[in-house]
Amino acid sequence: MGAKKGMFVAVFLLALAFCAALGRAEAAEYFPEFSSQTLDGKNVTNAVFSGKKLTMVNIWATWCPPCVKEMPDLGRLGASMPKGTQLIGLLLDADDSGAIQKAKTILSKAKADFLQIRPSKEMSSYLNTVQAIPTSIFVDSEGRIVGEPLVGARTEKAYRAEIEKALKQLQ
């Protein structure tokens, strides 16, 4: 009787572990809730995602040559995003006022006129998982991350293809 009970407990625990793992695999990863500021000091929260079906968040820094090089492509992309989408920049080195001014110069020269935000403490748990920059991610209107991160610089055309791919995942 004791062996049967032990076997039952072992099978039950194994099934429970399997279900827990399955639930984690299917659970959507969310971009952290945050309260931050734009480069111009205006308040912004994760509610910025709610107005659009899909947001592309480009994580970059002023000291990153590939980030700066792709900015003209992002500027063109940001000026003509597909309906229901938006582009947001997340400037990693925005804690330095010199970097903010440098970013504004880079953005102006690249004609990249899209929302730029500063990282906040709430974002650090996600940003610590970013392995290289530039990295772009897609976030739906509820803050769920869609698809896999795009690591490395891309052209406007390549980003457009990735946006279409992400939009199809939302259907």
QUITAJO-V562039 format. One line per field, one symbol per residue. phi: phi as a letter, one per 20 degrees, with the letter a starting at -180 (. if undefined). A space follows every 10 residues. Layout:
BEGIN
phi=???
END
This chain:
BEGIN
phi=.fffffffff ffffffffff fffffeffed fffbcbcffe nefbcffgff ecfbcedeeb bfedgffffe gffffffffb fggncbdcec efefedffff fffffgfffe lddcgccefd gfegffffef ebcfcdcdce fdnffdmefd eofcegfffg fffffffffe f
END
